[in-house]
Amino acid sequence: MVAVGVRRYKITDGMAERIEADGGLTDLPQVTVTHRELVRDGIRYRLYTSAPQVFGEETIPALASITLVPPQRRCPLSPRPDTMGIWQVSAAGRALPDRTINGMRLARRTRLAWRCMLLRRPHSVGVVGGTRVRDLQQATPWQAEFYSTARYVRQDFVADAAMVRAGSPNAEYLNQRHAYEFHHHCGGVLIAPQWVLTAQHCIINADGAIDPDYVRRWQRIRLGTQDLVQGGATYAIAKVVLHPDFNERRFRNDIALLRIAADAETVPMDDPKRIAPLRISGVRADDPLPDDWVIMAVYGWGTMTAHGDDTAPHLDDKGHLLHEARELRMVRLDPVPRAVCARNRHYRGVVTDGVVCAGYGPGGRDSCQGDSGGPLVGMNGDDPEALVGIVSGGYGCALPNVPGIYTNVAHYLPWIRKVVGAGALAP
């Protein structure tokens, strides 16, 4: 551990991770940060520092953090477009003596070994090319948001601003986000009075591991609003049910059920125009097969541009930068037959009866980051009719001739009925 004033850090895989801070939410202060590299015992470090800052009546202590610097040579490029090479560090060899750098004590060090790891690129799973749902005057009483109750404090913003200005790859860009963007995690859809359906890859802890206990403790469900800042009601997550055969890499069985419960923080809301389940396509005998819906639409609060860049669609009416949507958006998509989707070079071996493919041939329309777990809906003209899929993943966002991958909810009806009860689903 490294002690720096009232802040504590630990060094993990080349990153100085903040694990303790005091203070409250605040506007981002402007922080000037300098950094320099130094070598100790054959290990290259990058040291970030800033002078104490005074904001109003409060003094922010000096910031100091250390990261490990990977090899200067390029990690070999991946031969495949869906993978990437990154440097990974591990302990190797004998112990090294403790060191003090700029007042920070580094203990329990060992020699390091760097190796180039070939990893699968993260699957892009906000609505690109879409429209605000309120502009369409659509009711979406089944739309759910899955959000984190974590709170970011003044020191988090200061430290993040420091890393951003220093060009650190560990920057979290908190200083570029609005309050609602700090907490938005995934989408979901209400399918029964106390049950929300979402993607299993959303059931993760801060380290990215599937963790139902973490989700029950630190996350909640929001219903009854299309605006993430006002309105609606929030619910505790009382139970998480995972599909036992989930395989994220292959987009298989990417589905989970959340049983919600009112608690002391819940605002009562019994208006069926505000909160009501959406029926699942396949519950009725005359429902089309997943590939046979003529028009589909995906709903979400996610990223609004294809590559997450900070172009005009990311600016609000006051010119503030937005990465994700404050108001619910939707975009119409075309169903892509599974046989066609399976021939796409990005999806070989992953298209099964458990998925649905949907997209827009010319590109420019898609689900994207922040929409995971949200609904893909079969449309009856301009009206949402039934739940067809939930956002699972895909290669990129809104690329030409690259559809998105959605969990085929009808395929999982027996499993869903077993969990929630045969008569609980909307007819």
C-alpha positions as CSV (number, residue, x, y, z in Angstrom):
1,M,0.0,0.0,0.0
2,V,1.1,3.6,-0.7
3,A,0.0,6.4,1.6
4,V,-0.3,9.9,0.3
5,G,-2.0,12.4,2.6
6,V,-5.6,11.3,3.1
7,R,-5.6,9.3,-0.1
8,R,-4.6,5.6,-0.4
9,Y,-3.5,3.8,-3.5
10,K,-2.6,0.3,-4.4
11,I,-0.6,-0.8,-7.4
12,T,-2.4,-3.4,-9.5
13,D,-1.4,-4.5,-12.9
14,G,0.4,-1.3,-13.6
15,M,-2.3,1.0,-12.4
16,A,-2.5,3.2,-9.3
17,E,-6.0,2.5,-8.2
18,R,-7.9,4.8,-5.9
19,I,-9.5,2.8,-3.1
20,E,-10.4,5.5,-0.5
21,A,-11.4,9.1,-0.7
22,D,-13.4,11.6,1.4
23,G,-15.7,14.4,0.3
24,G,-18.9,15.0,-1.7
25,L,-20.0,15.4,-5.2
26,T,-18.7,18.6,-6.9
27,D,-18.2,20.3,-10.2
28,L,-14.8,19.4,-11.7
29,P,-12.0,21.7,-10.6
30,Q,-9.3,22.6,-13.1
31,V,-6.1,20.8,-12.1
32,T,-2.7,21.2,-13.5
33,V,-0.8,17.9,-13.5
34,T,2.8,17.1,-14.5
35,H,4.3,13.7,-15.0
36,R,7.7,12.2,-15.5
37,E,9.2,8.8,-16.0
38,L,11.9,7.2,-13.9
39,V,13.5,3.8,-13.6
40,R,14.1,2.0,-10.3
41,D,15.6,-1.5,-10.1
42,G,15.0,-2.0,-13.8
43,I,11.3,-1.1,-13.6
44,R,10.0,1.9,-15.4
45,Y,7.5,4.1,-13.6
46,R,5.4,7.1,-14.5
47,L,4.9,9.6,-11.7
48,Y,1.9,12.0,-11.8
49,T,1.9,15.0,-9.4
50,S,-0.1,18.1,-8.9
51,A,0.2,21.0,-6.4
52,P,-2.4,21.5,-3.7
53,Q,-5.5,23.3,-5.1
54,V,-7.9,25.7,-3.4
55,F,-11.6,25.7,-4.6
56,G,-13.8,28.0,-2.7
57,E,-13.3,27.4,1.0
58,E,-11.9,23.9,0.5
59,T,-8.3,22.8,-0.1
60,I,-7.6,19.8,-2.2
61,P,-4.4,18.1,-1.2
62,A,-1.6,17.4,-3.6
63,L,-2.2,14.5,-5.9
64,A,0.4,11.9,-6.5
65,S,0.1,8.5,-8.2
66,I,2.4,6.0,-9.9
67,T,1.8,3.7,-12.8
68,L,4.0,1.0,-14.3
69,V,5.1,1.8,-17.9
70,P,4.8,-1.1,-20.3
71,P,7.6,-1.9,-22.8
72,Q,8.2,0.9,-25.3
73,R,8.0,-1.5,-28.2
74,R,4.7,-2.1,-29.9
75,C,2.7,-5.1,-28.7
76,P,2.3,-7.2,-31.9
77,L,-0.8,-6.3,-33.8
78,S,-3.6,-8.9,-34.0
79,P,-4.1,-10.6,-37.3
80,R,-7.9,-10.6,-36.7
81,P,-10.2,-7.5,-36.5
82,D,-12.0,-8.8,-33.4
83,T,-8.9,-9.2,-31.3
84,M,-6.2,-6.9,-30.0
85,G,-2.8,-7.1,-28.4
86,I,-2.2,-5.6,-25.0
87,W,0.8,-5.8,-22.6
88,Q,0.1,-7.7,-19.4
89,V,2.5,-7.6,-16.4
90,S,3.1,-10.3,-13.9
91,A,5.5,-10.9,-11.0
92,A,8.6,-12.8,-12.0
93,G,11.7,-13.6,-10.0
94,R,13.2,-12.4,-6.8
95,A,11.9,-9.8,-4.4
96,L,13.0,-6.2,-4.7
97,P,13.8,-3.8,-1.9
98,D,11.2,-1.3,-0.7
99,R,11.5,2.2,-2.3
100,T,10.2,5.6,-1.5
101,I,9.4,7.8,-4.6
102,N,8.2,11.3,-4.1
103,G,7.0,10.5,-0.5
104,M,5.2,7.3,-1.6
105,R,6.5,4.0,-0.3
106,L,6.5,1.1,-2.7
107,A,6.5,-2.3,-0.8
108,R,6.4,-6.0,-1.6
109,R,7.8,-5.5,-5.1
110,T,9.3,-8.2,-7.3
111,R,10.9,-8.4,-10.7
112,L,8.3,-8.0,-13.5
113,A,7.7,-9.9,-16.7
114,W,5.7,-8.3,-19.6
115,R,4.0,-10.4,-22.2
116,C,1.8,-9.5,-25.1
117,M,-1.7,-10.9,-24.7
118,L,-4.2,-11.4,-27.5
119,L,-7.6,-10.4,-26.3
120,R,-11.0,-10.3,-27.8
121,R,-12.1,-6.7,-28.4
122,P,-15.0,-5.6,-26.1
123,H,-18.3,-6.2,-27.8
124,S,-20.1,-2.9,-28.5
125,V,-23.4,-3.2,-27.0
126,G,-26.6,3.5,-27.1
127,V,-28.9,3.8,-29.8
128,V,-27.2,5.1,-32.9
129,G,-29.2,7.0,-35.5
130,G,-32.2,7.0,-33.3
131,T,-35.0,9.4,-32.1
132,R,-36.1,10.5,-28.7
133,V,-39.1,8.4,-27.8
134,R,-41.0,11.3,-26.3
135,D,-40.9,13.0,-29.8
136,L,-42.7,9.9,-31.1
137,Q,-45.2,10.1,-28.3
138,Q,-44.7,6.4,-27.5
139,A,-45.5,4.9,-24.2
140,T,-42.8,2.5,-22.9
141,P,-44.1,1.4,-19.4
142,W,-42.0,-1.7,-19.7
143,Q,-38.6,0.0,-20.2
144,A,-36.2,-0.6,-17.3
145,E,-32.9,0.9,-16.4
146,F,-30.3,-1.0,-14.5
147,Y,-28.1,1.5,-12.6
148,S,-25.3,1.8,-10.0
149,T,-25.8,3.4,-6.7
150,A,-22.0,4.3,-6.4
151,R,-21.2,7.9,-5.8
152,Y,-18.2,9.7,-7.0
153,V,-16.6,12.2,-4.6
154,R,-14.5,15.3,-5.2
155,Q,-11.2,13.5,-5.0
156,D,-12.4,11.1,-7.7
157,F,-13.0,14.0,-10.1
158,V,-9.7,15.6,-9.2
159,A,-7.7,12.4,-9.7
160,D,-9.5,11.6,-13.0
161,A,-8.9,15.1,-14.3
162,A,-5.3,14.7,-13.5
163,M,-5.0,11.5,-15.4
164,V,-6.9,12.9,-18.4
165,R,-4.7,16.0,-18.7
166,A,-1.6,13.8,-18.2
167,G,-2.6,11.5,-21.0
168,S,-2.9,8.4,-18.8
169,P,-4.5,5.4,-20.4
170,N,-6.1,4.7,-17.0
171,A,-8.3,7.9,-17.2
172,E,-11.9,7.2,-16.5
173,Y,-13.2,10.5,-18.0
174,L,-15.5,11.1,-15.1
175,N,-14.9,14.8,-15.7
176,Q,-16.5,14.6,-19.1
177,R,-19.8,13.0,-17.9
178,H,-23.0,14.4,-16.5
179,A,-24.4,13.0,-13.2
180,Y,-26.8,10.5,-14.7
181,E,-24.0,9.1,-16.9
182,F,-22.0,8.2,-13.8
183,H,-24.6,5.7,-12.7
184,H,-26.2,4.3,-15.9
185,H,-25.2,0.7,-16.4
186,C,-27.6,-1.3,-18.6
187,G,-31.1,-1.5,-20.0
188,G,-33.8,-4.1,-19.1
189,V,-37.4,-4.8,-19.8
190,L,-40.3,-5.6,-17.3
191,I,-41.9,-8.9,-18.4
192,A,-43.9,-9.7,-15.2
193,P,-45.1,-7.6,-12.2
194,Q,-41.9,-8.2,-10.2
195,W,-39.5,-9.5,-12.9
196,V,-37.1,-7.6,-15.2
197,L,-35.2,-9.3,-18.0
198,T,-31.7,-8.2,-18.9
199,A,-28.5,-9.5,-20.4
200,Q,-26.3,-11.7,-18.1
201,H,-23.2,-9.9,-19.1
202,C,-24.6,-6.9,-17.2
203,I,-24.5,-8.8,-13.9
204,I,-20.9,-7.8,-13.1
205,N,-18.9,-6.3,-10.3
206,A,-16.4,-3.5,-10.5
207,D,-13.8,-5.9,-11.8
208,G,-16.0,-7.2,-14.7
209,A,-16.7,-10.6,-13.2
210,I,-20.2,-12.1,-13.0
211,D,-21.3,-11.3,-9.4
212,P,-25.0,-11.5,-8.4
213,D,-24.2,-10.5,-4.8
214,Y,-22.5,-7.3,-5.9
215,V,-25.4,-6.4,-8.1
216,R,-28.0,-6.9,-5.3
217,R,-25.9,-4.7,-3.0
218,W,-24.8,-1.9,-5.3
219,Q,-27.4,-1.6,-8.1
220,R,-31.1,-0.8,-8.6
221,I,-33.8,-0.9,-11.2
222,R,-35.6,2.3,-12.5
223,L,-39.1,2.1,-14.0
224,G,-41.7,4.5,-15.1
225,T,-39.7,7.2,-16.8
226,Q,-38.0,7.9,-20.1
227,D,-35.8,10.5,-18.4
228,L,-32.9,9.3,-16.3
229,V,-32.9,12.5,-14.2
230,Q,-36.5,12.9,-13.1
231,G,-39.6,10.9,-12.7
232,G,-40.3,7.2,-12.3
233,A,-39.6,4.9,-9.4
234,T,-36.6,2.8,-8.4
235,Y,-36.6,-0.7,-6.8
236,A,-34.2,-2.9,-5.0
237,I,-32.9,-6.0,-6.6
238,A,-34.1,-8.8,-4.4
239,K,-32.9,-11.8,-6.4
240,V,-30.7,-12.5,-9.4
241,V,-31.3,-15.6,-11.5
242,L,-28.6,-16.5,-14.0
243,H,-28.8,-18.8,-17.0
244,P,-26.4,-21.7,-16.1
245,D,-24.9,-22.0,-19.6
246,F,-23.9,-18.4,-20.2
247,N,-21.0,-18.0,-22.7
248,E,-20.2,-14.3,-23.3
249,R,-17.6,-15.0,-26.0
250,R,-20.1,-16.9,-28.1
251,F,-23.1,-14.7,-27.3
252,R,-24.8,-17.8,-25.9
253,N,-27.5,-17.8,-23.1
254,D,-26.8,-14.1,-22.5
255,I,-29.9,-13.7,-20.3
256,A,-30.7,-13.1,-16.6
257,L,-33.8,-12.4,-14.5
258,L,-34.0,-9.8,-11.7
259,R,-36.7,-9.9,-9.1
260,I,-37.4,-6.4,-7.9
261,A,-38.9,-5.3,-4.6
262,A,-40.1,-2.0,-3.2
263,D,-38.1,-0.7,-0.3
264,A,-37.7,2.5,1.7
265,E,-36.4,4.4,-1.4
266,T,-39.2,3.4,-3.7
267,V,-41.8,5.9,-4.7
268,P,-45.2,4.2,-5.1
269,M,-46.5,4.1,-8.6
270,D,-49.5,2.1,-9.7
271,D,-50.4,3.8,-13.0
272,P,-50.4,1.1,-15.7
273,K,-49.6,3.8,-18.2
274,R,-46.3,4.3,-16.4
275,I,-45.3,0.8,-15.3
276,A,-46.6,-2.3,-17.1
277,P,-45.0,-5.5,-18.4
278,L,-44.3,-6.1,-22.1
279,R,-45.5,-9.4,-23.5
280,I,-42.9,-11.7,-25.0
281,S,-43.2,-12.6,-28.7
282,G,-44.1,-16.3,-28.8
283,V,-46.5,-16.3,-25.9
284,R,-49.4,-16.1,-28.4
285,A,-49.7,-18.8,-31.0
286,D,-50.1,-16.3,-33.8
287,D,-46.9,-14.4,-33.1
288,P,-44.4,-14.2,-35.9
289,L,-41.2,-16.2,-35.6
290,P,-38.3,-13.9,-34.6
291,D,-37.0,-13.6,-38.2
292,D,-40.4,-12.8,-39.5
293,W,-41.2,-9.5,-37.8
294,V,-41.3,-6.9,-40.6
295,I,-40.1,-4.0,-38.4
296,M,-38.2,-4.1,-35.1
297,A,-36.9,-1.3,-32.9
298,V,-34.3,-1.2,-30.1
299,Y,-34.7,1.1,-27.1
300,G,-32.0,2.5,-24.8
301,W,-30.0,5.3,-23.1
302,G,-26.7,4.3,-24.6
303,T,-24.0,5.9,-26.8
304,M,-25.4,8.0,-29.6
305,T,-22.6,7.8,-32.1
306,A,-21.1,4.8,-33.8
307,H,-17.6,5.0,-32.4
308,G,-18.2,6.9,-29.2
309,D,-16.6,10.1,-30.6
310,D,-17.4,13.5,-29.3
311,T,-19.2,14.9,-32.3
312,A,-22.3,17.1,-32.4
313,P,-24.8,14.4,-31.4
314,H,-23.0,14.3,-28.1
315,L,-23.7,17.9,-27.2
316,D,-26.8,18.9,-25.3
317,D,-28.8,22.2,-25.9
318,K,-26.2,24.1,-23.8
319,G,-23.2,22.7,-25.6
320,H,-22.3,20.3,-22.8
321,L,-20.6,17.0,-23.8
322,L,-22.7,13.9,-23.5
323,H,-21.6,10.3,-24.1
324,E,-24.9,8.7,-23.4
325,A,-28.6,9.8,-23.7
326,R,-30.4,11.4,-20.8
327,E,-33.8,10.7,-22.6
328,L,-34.8,7.2,-23.9
329,R,-34.2,6.8,-27.6
330,M,-35.2,4.2,-30.2
331,V,-34.2,3.3,-33.6
332,R,-35.9,1.1,-36.2
333,L,-34.1,-2.0,-37.4
334,D,-34.6,-4.7,-40.0
335,P,-34.6,-8.3,-39.0
336,V,-31.6,-10.3,-40.5
337,P,-32.3,-14.0,-41.1
338,R,-30.1,-16.2,-39.0
339,A,-28.8,-18.0,-42.0
340,V,-27.6,-14.6,-43.5
341,C,-26.3,-13.5,-40.1
342,A,-24.3,-16.7,-39.7
343,R,-22.4,-16.1,-42.9
344,N,-21.1,-12.7,-41.7
345,R,-17.4,-13.1,-41.1
346,H,-17.6,-11.5,-37.7
347,Y,-20.2,-14.0,-36.4
348,R,-19.1,-17.4,-37.7
349,G,-19.9,-20.0,-35.1
350,V,-21.9,-17.8,-32.8
351,V,-25.4,-17.6,-34.5
352,T,-27.7,-20.2,-32.9
353,D,-31.4,-20.6,-32.2
354,G,-30.7,-18.6,-29.0
355,V,-30.0,-15.3,-30.8
356,V,-31.7,-12.9,-33.2
357,C,-29.9,-10.6,-35.6
358,A,-31.1,-7.2,-36.5
359,G,-29.5,-4.2,-38.2
360,Y,-29.6,-1.7,-41.0
361,G,-27.7,-2.6,-44.2
362,P,-26.3,0.8,-45.1
363,G,-25.2,1.3,-41.4
364,G,-25.8,4.3,-39.2
365,R,-28.5,2.6,-37.0
366,D,-27.8,0.2,-34.2
367,S,-27.6,-0.5,-30.5
368,C,-24.3,0.4,-28.9
369,Q,-22.5,0.8,-25.5
370,G,-25.0,1.4,-22.7
371,D,-27.9,-0.4,-24.4
372,S,-27.0,-3.9,-23.2
373,G,-29.9,-5.8,-21.7
374,G,-32.5,-3.4,-23.3
375,P,-35.4,-4.5,-25.4
376,L,-35.5,-5.3,-29.1
377,V,-39.2,-4.9,-29.9
378,G,-41.4,-6.2,-32.7
379,M,-43.4,-3.3,-34.0
380,N,-47.0,-3.1,-35.2
381,G,-46.8,-0.1,-37.5
382,D,-45.6,2.7,-35.2
383,D,-46.6,0.9,-32.0
384,P,-44.4,-1.5,-29.9
385,E,-46.1,-4.9,-30.0
386,A,-44.0,-7.6,-28.3
387,L,-40.5,-8.3,-26.9
388,V,-38.4,-10.2,-29.5
389,G,-34.8,-9.8,-28.1
390,I,-32.5,-8.2,-25.6
391,V,-29.3,-6.4,-26.5
392,S,-26.4,-8.8,-26.2
393,G,-23.5,-7.7,-28.4
394,G,-22.0,-7.4,-31.8
395,Y,-19.0,-6.3,-33.8
396,G,-18.7,-2.5,-33.6
397,C,-21.7,-0.2,-33.7
398,A,-23.8,0.8,-36.8
399,L,-21.3,-0.5,-39.3
400,P,-22.6,-1.3,-42.8
401,N,-23.7,-4.9,-43.3
402,V,-22.9,-5.8,-39.7
403,P,-26.1,-6.5,-37.7
404,G,-26.3,-6.6,-33.9
405,I,-26.7,-9.8,-31.9
406,Y,-29.7,-10.0,-29.6
407,T,-30.8,-12.8,-27.2
408,N,-33.8,-14.6,-28.7
409,V,-36.2,-14.3,-25.8
410,A,-38.8,-16.7,-27.2
411,H,-36.2,-19.4,-27.2
412,Y,-35.9,-19.1,-23.5
413,L,-39.6,-19.1,-22.7
414,P,-39.5,-22.5,-20.9
415,W,-36.7,-21.3,-18.7
416,I,-38.4,-17.9,-18.0
417,R,-41.7,-19.6,-17.1
418,K,-39.9,-21.9,-14.7
419,V,-38.4,-19.0,-12.9
420,V,-41.2,-16.4,-12.8
421,G,-44.2,-18.8,-12.9
422,A,-46.2,-20.0,-15.8
423,G,-49.1,-17.5,-15.3
424,A,-47.0,-14.5,-14.5
425,L,-46.1,-13.3,-18.0
426,A,-48.1,-10.7,-19.8
427,P,-50.6,-12.5,-22.2
